[in-house]
Amino acid sequence: MPNDETIEFRELRPSDYEEVRALWLGTEGLVLREADDRGPILAYLAQNEGLSFVAVDGGRVVGAVLTGTDGRRG
């Protein structure tokens, strides 16, 4: 279980993708689609620079939030 005192929050980097995807795959009820593949996610991050974040505990990604727009939705 994460310790709130050791959790670091920082901008999601392209190099975090594999860890974030593994987190998503391990989340019950979460369905991934083609838009969640590496290419589309990296394009989304580039289009929405500085708006997506990860929570890191002990060097391991334990949470992620993607925020931005795809040009149609916020």
C-alpha positions in Angstrom: 0.0 0.0 0.0 1.4 3.4 -0.9 2.6 5.7 1.9 1.2 9.3 1.3 4.4 10.7 2.7 6.5 9.1 0.0 4.3 9.6 -3.0 5.7 12.0 -5.6 3.5 13.7 -8.1 5.0 14.8 -11.4 4.2 15.3 -15.1 3.6 12.1 -17.0 6.5 11.5 -19.4 6.6 9.4 -22.6 9.0 7.0 -20.8 6.2 6.3 -18.2 3.9 4.7 -20.9 4.8 1.1 -20.2 4.3 1.4 -16.5 1.1 3.3 -16.9 -0.2 0.8 -19.3 0.6 -2.0 -16.9 -1.3 -0.1 -14.2 -4.3 0.2 -16.5 -4.1 -3.5 -17.4 -4.2 -4.4 -13.7 -7.2 -2.3 -13.0 -10.4 -4.3 -12.8 -13.1 -3.1 -15.1 -10.9 -0.8 -17.1 -11.1 -1.5 -20.8 -8.3 -0.3 -23.1 -8.9 0.6 -26.8 -6.6 1.4 -29.7 -6.6 5.0 -28.6 -4.7 3.8 -25.5 -1.8 2.3 -27.5 1.6 3.9 -27.3 1.4 6.1 -30.4 -2.0 7.7 -29.7 -1.1 8.3 -26.1 2.2 9.9 -26.9 0.5 12.1 -29.5 -2.1 13.1 -26.8 0.7 14.0 -24.3 2.5 16.1 -26.9 -0.8 17.9 -27.8 -1.6 18.5 -24.1 1.9 19.1 -22.7 2.0 19.7 -18.9 -1.6 18.5 -18.3 -1.1 14.8 -17.4 0.5 13.5 -14.2 1.6 10.3 -12.4 1.9 9.4 -8.8 5.1 7.6 -8.0 5.8 5.6 -4.8 9.2 4.1 -4.3 10.1 4.6 -7.9 6.9 2.8 -9.1 4.0 4.4 -10.8 0.9 3.9 -8.6 -1.5 6.3 -10.3 -2.0 8.3 -13.5 -4.3 11.0 -14.7 -4.5 12.2 -18.3 -6.0 15.6 -18.8 -6.4 17.6 -22.0 -8.4 17.7 -25.2 -8.4 15.6 -28.3 -9.7 18.6 -30.3 -13.4 17.7 -29.7 -13.8 16.9 -26.0 -12.3 18.4 -22.9 
